[in-house]
Amino acid sequence: MSWPTSSTTGAARNELLAIPMSFDRTTHIPYRSVTRHLWGDPEAGEVADWIYVSSDKIHQLVFGLEPRGWFRHSDSFRTIFAADEVFYVLSGTIILCNPENGEVHRVERGGVAFFRRDTWHHVFSEGPDELRILEMFAPPPSQGTSGKYA
């Protein structure tokens, strides 16, 4: 997979998360048709997102980090949302850290991490492999649970 790039900066990039992608039946979404988004800034780090669904019920994407890559929060890009989140590790190993309470979890390929709304999270890609995470987020950003909420 190639890394998405964007010339859009700051809060305008956060607004991309509200793009409606909803379907009324099972729909094949080829990789070349996926909405690509680059989240973050130099302080927070940058994360490649491949958004497959963003409806009024769920936000589902794959995000990726290069080996030993990371993201955390900045003033413009915060990592706390009014949504429950599930991370399924497709490749690589993820280290999830909660900067509020110091909790740390290491999850390898095939593993799952779940956290409730209002949970801070920073992410690190451990090891030599690219990190790919299937993320499900509900309620979705279209319900005001990201960006402006944080």
Secondary structure by P-SEA (a helix, b strand, c coil): cbbbbbccccccccccccccccccccccccccccbbbbbbccccbbbbbbcccccccbbbbbbbbccccbbbbcccccccccbbbbbbbccbbbbbbccccbbbbbbcccbbbbbcccbbbbbbbcccbbbbbbcccccccccccccccc
